[in-house]
């Protein structure tokens, strides 16, 4: 039986562990600095910067989705950006990812959001097929950009 619930501060260690598992799946463990204390601060502190959902299968932690709100100037509406969704291998092919996307869509509609967006690694064919089955469209004309680390610090000076 599947149960999806909002994450709480008590889930910080679990979310941190699943982020590490996700980074290993994506072959990006060397870039992952998941930290329980930082998750607690930024997800459950006085000014949360993001939100998370936990999916449990027969009481066992099976998946998580971490998202935050953004804003579309063209639509003049908020949106949801899904930063990460990860289903542990033993729980795949049970409809959990679909249920998490459905819950995120419900949140987006309830919050009058104009979009639900996310990124996917170009080699993840299974994910791309799944997203297409949801009705998602690829935004291939947009190229993601990022400032981080030293470049971000230098620009902030």
LINLINVEN-V966571 format. One record per residue. N is the residue number from 1. RES is the residue in three letters. SS is DSSP state (H for helix, E for strand, C for the rest). PSI is psi in degrees with one decimal (NA if undefined). Layout:
n & res & ss & psi
N & RES & SS & PSI
N & RES & SS & PSI
This chain:
n & res & ss & psi
1 & UNK & C & 133.1
2 & UNK & E & 135.7
3 & UNK & E & 126.8
4 & UNK & E & 132.8
5 & UNK & E & 157.4
6 & UNK & E & 142.1
7 & UNK & C & 153.7
8 & UNK & C & 171.8
9 & UNK & H & -30.3
10 & UNK & H & -14.3
11 & UNK & H & 0.3
12 & UNK & H & -43.7
13 & UNK & H & -41.2
14 & UNK & H & -46.8
15 & UNK & H & -42.8
16 & UNK & H & -44.2
17 & UNK & H & -42.0
18 & UNK & H & -31.2
19 & UNK & H & -41.3
20 & UNK & H & -44.4
21 & UNK & H & -41.7
22 & UNK & H & -44.5
23 & UNK & H & -35.2
24 & UNK & H & -42.6
25 & UNK & H & -40.8
26 & UNK & C & 3.9
27 & UNK & C & 37.9
28 & UNK & C & 24.6
29 & UNK & H & -34.2
30 & UNK & H & -16.6
31 & UNK & H & -0.9
32 & UNK & C & 124.2
33 & UNK & C & 42.2
34 & UNK & C & 133.5
35 & UNK & C & 122.4
36 & UNK & H & -43.6
37 & UNK & H & -42.7
38 & UNK & H & -38.6
39 & UNK & H & -44.6
40 & UNK & H & -46.0
41 & UNK & H & -48.7
42 & UNK & H & -21.5
43 & UNK & H & -29.3
44 & UNK & H & 9.3
45 & UNK & C & -167.3
46 & UNK & C & -28.2
47 & UNK & C & 80.7
48 & UNK & C & 137.4
49 & UNK & C & -14.1
50 & UNK & C & 172.6
51 & UNK & E & 158.8
52 & UNK & E & 150.5
53 & UNK & E & 145.0
54 & UNK & E & 131.5
55 & UNK & E & 129.2
56 & UNK & E & 137.0
57 & UNK & E & 113.6
58 & UNK & C & 40.1
59 & UNK & C & -10.0
60 & UNK & E & 138.2
61 & UNK & E & 118.3
62 & UNK & E & -29.5
63 & UNK & E & 165.5
64 & UNK & E & 158.1
65 & UNK & E & 131.3
66 & UNK & E & 128.0
67 & UNK & E & 164.4
68 & UNK & E & 165.6
69 & UNK & E & 142.9
70 & UNK & E & -166.9
71 & UNK & E & 133.9
72 & UNK & E & 115.2
73 & UNK & C & -33.1
74 & UNK & C & -40.2
75 & UNK & C & -18.5
76 & UNK & C & 41.4
77 & UNK & E & 154.2
78 & UNK & E & 165.3
79 & UNK & E & 171.2
80 & UNK & E & 131.1
81 & UNK & E & 119.6
82 & UNK & E & 107.3
83 & UNK & E & -46.4
84 & UNK & E & 141.7
85 & UNK & E & 127.5
86 & UNK & E & 128.8
87 & UNK & E & 124.6
88 & UNK & C & 144.4
89 & UNK & H & -40.5
90 & UNK & H & -12.5
91 & UNK & H & 6.4
92 & UNK & C & 157.4
93 & UNK & C & 28.0
94 & UNK & C & 5.2
95 & UNK & C & 10.4
96 & UNK & H & -46.2
97 & UNK & H & -42.4
98 & UNK & H & -43.9
99 & UNK & H & -38.3
100 & UNK & H & -42.5
101 & UNK & H & -39.3
102 & UNK & H & -43.9
103 & UNK & H & -42.4
104 & UNK & H & -40.0
105 & UNK & H & -40.3
106 & UNK & H & -42.1
107 & UNK & H & -45.1
108 & UNK & H & -45.0
109 & UNK & H & -44.3
110 & UNK & H & -32.4
111 & UNK & C & 8.8
112 & UNK & C & 38.0
113 & UNK & C & 148.7
114 & UNK & C & -15.5
115 & UNK & E & 153.8
116 & UNK & E & 117.0
117 & UNK & E & 157.8
118 & UNK & E & 171.2
119 & UNK & C & 157.5
120 & UNK & C & 142.8
121 & UNK & C & 138.6
122 & UNK & C & -19.2
123 & UNK & C & -6.9
124 & UNK & C & 76.1
125 & UNK & H & -39.6
126 & UNK & H & -44.7
127 & UNK & H & -43.2
128 & UNK & H & -41.7
129 & UNK & H & -43.1
130 & UNK & H & -46.6
131 & UNK & H & -39.6
132 & UNK & H & -36.9
133 & UNK & H & -23.5
134 & UNK & H & -15.2
135 & UNK & C & 8.3
136 & UNK & C & 149.3
137 & UNK & C & 141.4
138 & UNK & C & 138.2
139 & UNK & C & 53.6
140 & UNK & C & -17.9
141 & UNK & C & -9.2
142 & UNK & C & 133.9
143 & UNK & C & 118.9
144 & UNK & C & 143.7
145 & UNK & C & 153.5
146 & UNK & C & 138.0
147 & UNK & C & 131.9
148 & UNK & C & 169.2
149 & UNK & H & -132.9
150 & UNK & H & -38.8
151 & UNK & H & -41.6
152 & UNK & H & -45.6
153 & UNK & H & -41.5
154 & UNK & H & -41.8
155 & UNK & H & -31.4
156 & UNK & H & -12.9
157 & UNK & C & NA
